[in-house]
């Protein structure tokens, strides 16, 4: 493992911190599929004991981000095209419902989220692009007024982040994604539930097709 991490300051939640840093690195591609991770190397780079690293790796394994490796340590799990397609089918239904409910309530999605997304999409910080996309959709989930939508969405984002990270590194679709986001936000603000749901379903369907196609290219390259 050649990736260099910053030392983590001692704190009560440093198990979560180790998990977060490693999950982000897997999501943005810094830790590529097949990369071997060992407790010793990670503990040394983070300047923490092996115990929190072991717990963090167990959480990553539970989430399907790493898997057992022959010999010592774990390997970053491979990307799965079929699972990606299935995740987006579930996400499409959930997002459309959230947009519909948000429009019925006449919610206003902060335009600063869209401006932020457009800005980072022009750069090279993949993690920032992923965070901006999630922040926009999270705002719609919360605007729906249904806390179960927020909870359900969180179950899938850990894997969706990773797929997005693999694609956004070389995607040519970043501007159109935020054009679609803006149209969805406008339909919600206009209290047009049918239009908001329709645009969201179309947005998610296009994203699924583009991500699956691009992911297939990456895996066969």
URHUZI-V765421 format. One line per field, one symbol per residue. ss: DSSP state (2 for helix, 1 for strand, 0 for the rest). phi: phi as a letter, one per 20 degrees, with the letter a starting at -180 (. if undefined). psi: psi as a letter, one per 40 degrees, with the letter a starting at -180 (. if undefined). A space follows every 10 residues. Layout:
ss = ???
phi = ???
psi = ???
This chain:
ss = 0000000000 0002222222 2222222000 0000011022 2222220002 2222222222 2200011100 0001110000 2222222222 2222222222 2222000000 2222222222 2000022222 2222222222 2220002222 2222222222 2222222200 0002222222 2222222220 0022222222 2222222222 2222222222 0
phi = .dfddefeff bfdfffffgf fffffffenf dfgnfeccgf ffgffemcff gffgffffff ffenecbgdf nemcdffffc ffffffffff fgffffffff ffffemfdeg ffffffffff fedcefgfff ffffffffff gfffndffff fffffdffef gffgffeffc fddfffgfff gffffffffe ldgfffffff ffffffffff fffffffffd f
psi = hehhiiihih idfedddddd dddddddeed hihehhhidd dddddefiid dddddddddd ddeediiiih biaiihiiih dddddddddd dddddddddd ddddefihhh dddddddddd eeaegddddd dddddddddd ddedehdddd dddddedddd dddddddede ieeddddddd ddddddddde fgdddddddd dddddddddd ddddddddde .
